[in-house]
Amino acid sequence: MKPGSRQQFDLIVIGAGPAGEKAAVKAAYFGHKVAIIEKEAHLGGAGIQTGTLPSKTLKETALYFSGKYTRGLYGEAPHQQLDKCVQKFLHRQRYVSKTVEDQLYQNLKIHGVTLFKGRASFLNPHEVQVEGHESTILSARFILIATGSYPFHPSHIPFDQDRILDSDSILRLHRLPHSLCIVGAGVIGCEYATIFAHMGLPVTLINSQKQLLPFLDLHIAHTLVHQMRKDGIQVVLGFDVEKVWIEGEEDDPHGVKVKMSQGDVLEFDMFLYAAGRSGNTKHLKLEHAGVNIGQREQIPVNANYQSNVSHIYAVGDVIGFPSLASTSMDQGRVAVGHMFGITDLDSFSKVLPYGIYTIPEVSMVGLTEEQCKEQGIPYYVGIAHHENLPRGKILGVHDGLMKMIFEKESHTVIGVHIVGPLATEMIHYGLSLIENKRTIYQVIATVFNYPTLHDLYKYASYDALGSLKGFKIKEA
């Protein structure tokens, strides 16, 4: 590369997470010259390195060592022992992150995408400088920003990334805590609360609002809270944390002090703040390109994922809601399709499944009861429980349920909500029912393999039909 050289591309992608990778590869697949820039040492962003895959892998680790669904199944305790070894705890997560990152590298290489490592910043609307490549300026007809997000740090929390942690540094633990306080009962906070609790650690989950995960159906949210408390998690709702500080010796298991809004001071070994994230736009120098920034440093975009500067697009967590790896990947594909006139995917379904990888898992698609009431939609409900199904008994599942919501006049499925193992897998049949406007009678007429958890759909439908006609039908 010659000093002072300029490299011209059809597309520059900033950020090599799930959204950036899929966008870059799609553009290259259709014959365009693509560069992708990543500032971190490892590719994959939060999807692979600090968020989606790590937390889901740690959930499986916790299930494995705790024997959640096999405890007592064969008349004996689970044989696996963690012995409080943080290396055992993080082993599988690190393996998964590394192997998926390797696949990402290979995918970029196969499609001929040029990778630049370093921090990107705009020089003007069409040119980007990469830190570490000062002699080279990249320019392109289109630029896609897919820089993701970072954990929000309120000023009253003295993060040291050792005992007072955020959702990124929690993955760099040098030991497992004796006890853990988690502030923020959103998806991340709830997932880590159940993971560490099933590793046998005392966990307290604090949330300023009186309901966790407010987008959930209220019945489902209450079911999850009940299960958390049953599993030993102290769930504190409706209170704020005023102050956090470290006091005493470094190895003091009660050294982290947490002052609550009502005046109580609680003591823990470690503290995790997991309430909110901000868009990764600080170092991009977007003002040089004329790109507007909205709340929480996020980039406002239109339906085609264009910023206010028409040739500069943004996708993924950097644009905010829904901030899901699944939607981010397709946002990248749709954006590339729009910029280059590729018509294979100009939008994706507005009916989105949501998955929360707590223990037990929670997943939903469609409307909640509360939304039905707010919108004035006449509806009726059916519920089925895992423990009443033969498959549930085989798996050793004593908790968990499916709730289905039907529109009263058409009898179509308008909402599916699941708490229990494999909920995030099973929800996709519910997604299909809603998208295709299937009725309760069509669900009942569907034949599933026996025994399977999919029978929850059939028995929830029978329960709903029974409630509609004024009587209950027994499950299984």
Secondary structure, 3 states (H helix, E strand, C coil): CCCCCEEEEEEEEECCCHHHHHHHHHHHHCCCCEEEEECCCCCCHHHHHHCHHHHHHHHHHHHHHHCCCCCCCCCCCCCCCCCCCHHHHHHHHHHHHHHHHHHHHHHHHHCCCEEEECCEEEEECCEEEECCCCCCEEEEEEEEECCCEEECCCCCCCCCCCCEECCCHHHHCCCCCCCEEEECCCHHHHHHHHHHHCCCCCEEEEECCCCCCCCCCHHHHHHHHHHHHHCCCEEEECCCEEEEEECCCCCCCCCEEEEECCCCEEEECEEEECCCEEECCCCCCHHHCCCCCCHHHCCCCCCCCECCCCCEEECHHHHCCCCCHHHHHHHHHHHHHHHHCCCCCCCCCCCCCEEECCCCCEEEEECCHHHHHHHCCCEEEEEEEHHHCHHHHHHCCCCCEEEEEEECCCCEEEEEEEECCCHHHHHHHHHHHHHCCCEHHHHHCCCCCCCCCCHHHHHHHHHHHHHHHCCCCCCC
